[in-house]
Amino acid sequence: MPETFELVKSFHFEAAHALPMVPEGHPCARIHGHSYRVEIALKGALDPHMGWVMDYGVISEVLKPIIDKELDHRLLNEVPGLENPTSELLALWLWHRVFARLPQLHRITVAETCSSQCNYYGPERSSGALTK
């Protein structure tokens, strides 16, 4: 059985959001901003010729345009599909945007703060109801 590696690449962006589904008076109902960190984790075998699972540059080619053009310095509520931009729904939104180009995708992590993050492992491993 070949060895399996997890390859992780991090991205950062600044954005604002408000959570429209929270109870009245909840502080997250007001527009506020975060310095988001997104991790893309791939799982796979080592390419014996190249000595890697995948070039980190390929991951950047897939993610960077999405982050730079659609998420960075945006009000996330205005991004189609992110009208309720929780960390969970942002991770799910990103998964559906990148999985076709990164089929070894194993996990997407979205961190809003240094102490709060969400890990999403895709629909085949998800026990929740939010699968597409």
C-alpha positions, 0 to 999 in steps of 0.5 A: 500500500502506498504512503499517503501524504496530506499537503496543505496550502494556506491563503488569507483575505480580508472581508466583511459579512453579517449573519442574517439568520442569527437571533435579533440582537446577536452581534454577528447580525451587524456587518463586521470584518475578519481576517480570514485564513483558508487552508486547502488540504489534499491527500495523495500518494507521492509521485515517485518521479517528482517527489511530491503529491502536487505542486503548491503552485497548482493549488495557488493557480486554482484558489488565488483567482477565487480569493482575489476576485470574489472574496478579498475586500468584499461584503461576503453577503453580496457574493452569489451563493454566500448570502448567509456567509457562515464559516461552514457555508463558505467552506462548502462554497469553496469546496464546490468551486475547486473540487473539479480542479483539485480531485485530491481535495481532502479538507477545507478549513476556514478560520475567521479568527485565530481561535475559531475555525471550521473544517469541511471534509466534503460530501462523502465524509459529511454527516451533516445535511449540507451537501449539494 
